[in-house]
């Protein structure tokens, strides 16, 4: 210190002064030499020197310096936090605006290791592109304190300027990107794969990427020939098991909550959750059941249901089957009620497709009803004299079986039964009128007898149908308008 005061302090050799100041820390308040000669003229050089002359948090002076500092300020060193505070509070961004370098203040913050504030400053000045890439680079090397504000996951005693909500920043950046290039959006999200807040990462995948994108095939995979094919970018980078777990437990439910039932079912199939997928698909089918076959939404759901049943039969071939987390269609319910309801709903959807074709599709419609087996028709199919004998024998056991089947139907399926019954009555009434018209034309006595038997059969089928669905033992929704129309049709067939 004496050497500095006697010689170096007034020396014309600026490097001689710098050595005493930087190596010996002899004069903390001295103006660094060279600022007027160009040696220390840049902000980078100035901050470097300041950093060398400072001390970090918790840094202790060497014993010989500590002893000397007890009696004087000989080896005092400014805390680095003080330099950071001066840059941020006393100077601020306006102090470093020279009109030529818009990133000058950002550089100063980086030089003083204020990484979070550097990122936040770029966002405040609407430089989102630069901010997000600087943020990702700094986070990659572990230089950022990150945490969502709403979850309170920030480190204790960390001020606002020293924190970056990295998940929220990525969300803001990729949101407009998702509809255009979902793959690129995923890669940005994937850079956060290692963040401690796993919930935020999964939320970005489920609610931002999958929900906002129309490219499920690109992101996850397809259902090909009834078998899930997980060849999308998400299983490629996250792995099949982790991808399927995310689809089963989060993504599919998010889709369902937002009314995206078709996509939700696809994600259930791709994720291997056939048990819950069947329940969801049944509800979706019931929403579109009575629409015409050319209805786009219905066509998609019916095709998906056909694929689903095939995929369910091959559930043990699912890519994630070895994990033991693939749920068969009836795994959650050994009685098979999920599969039963889905197959009935699918048969009813096909029934309406044929019914809406008019008379040319009526016979096919009745065949689908027979497949569903929820109407008292099968026991009434005998012809001629056999029909009379069959009726006389009684059908109580078969009717009880039908009642039991209807009791197993979910409410969403049961709600559609009154209208289904009415459509069947219309078909029977049409066939009755056609046969009655043909009976009036001159035919052989044998042909007339056959038509009489057919009229009797159709009339009896209509009566049995009406009695069955108005029975107090059948717990299905009552629709007064539908009941009145069925009564009118039955009356017409009795005339």
C-alpha positions, 0 to 999 in steps of 0.5 A: 500500500505504501509503494502504491501511495509513493510511486504507483498512484502518480505513475504515468505507466497505466499498467503499473497502476492497474497491477497495484489496483487489481492484484493488491486491491490497494485503492478501491475508490481510485479511478481505473487508469486508461479510461482516457487513453483507450486501454479501459475505455469500453464498458466490458473492460470497466465491468471486468475490472470492477468484477476483479476488484469485488468479492463474491457472496461469502468470499473470505479475504486471505488471512494476511489481508484480513489482519491488515484490514482490521486497522485500515481499509487497505484491502477492502473489496466491494461486494459483487451484489453492490455492483449488480444493484448499482447497474440495475437500480442507480443506472438502469436501462436508460443509462445504457442507451446509446442509440446504436446497440439495443442490447447494450443493457442486456450485455451489461446485465450478463457481464454482471451475472444478472441472467434472470434480469437480462431475460426479463428485460428483453421481454419488457422491451418486446424482444421475445425472439431473443429473450426466449433463446437466451433464456433456453441457453442460460437454462441449459447451463443451469444459470437461471432461477426458474419457477412459476409464480402461481405455484410459489416454487421460487427459491426462498428470498429470491426477488422478482427480478431474479426469477424467470417463469420459464414454462410461461415464457415458452407457452407464450412463444410456442402458442402461435407456432402450434397450429403451423408447425407442431413439431417445432413447437414440441422441440421448444417444449422438450428443452424444458424436459428436465425442469423440476416442475414436471406438472408444468412440462406435462401441461405444456404437452397436453394443454398447449401442444396436443389441444391446440394442434390438429396434427395428432398423427405427427405428434403421437401416431396413428391407428392403422388396421386397428393397431396403435402405431406410436411413430410420432415425435412425442414417443420418439423423444419421451419414450413410448412408456412415458408418452402413453402414461401422459396420454392416458392420465392427462392429455385424453382427459383434457381433450374430453373436458374441452369437448374434443371427444373424438381426439380424446378417444384416439388418445385413449387408444394410442395410450392403451386405456381401452377401458375408459376409452370405451366409456367415452366412445359410447357417450360420443356415439350417443351424441351423434347416433340418430344423425344421417350417415353423411354427417361428417362427425358421425362418420368419424365417430362410427369409423373410430368405434370400429377401429377401437373394437379391433384395437381392443381385441388386439390390446396385448399387441399395444406398444406399451403392453409390456409395462402392464399399464394397458387397460383392456376394454373390460378390465375395470369391469369384469361383467363386460358392461363397457363392451356391451354398451359400446357394441349396442351404441354402434349397432344403433348408429348403423341402424339409423344410417340404414333407416335414413336411407328410406324403404331401401334400407329398412330391412338392413336397419332391422338387421342391425336392431337384431344385432343389438338384441334390445327389441322383442323381435327375434322371438317373433320371426317365425312365419305362418302357422309356426308364428301362432304356435310360437306366440302361444308357447309364451316368451316370458323367459326371452323377455326377461333376458331383454329386460336384463340387457336393457338394465345394463345399458348406460343412461346415455344409451337408454335415453335414445331408446324411445326414438329407436322404438318409434323408428322401428314402429315406422318401419313395421307400419310401412311394411304393413301398408306395403303388404296390405296394398299387395294383398289387394292385387289379384294373386293366388290363394297361396300368395294371399295366405302368405301376405295375411300371415305377414300382416299378422306377424307385423301387427303382432311385432308392433304390439309386442314392441309397444307393450314391452317398452311401456311395461312398468318393468322397463326403466327407460326414459318416457317421451310423451310425444314419442309414445303418442306417435307409437300408439298412432302407428299401432292403431293404424296397423290394427285397421 
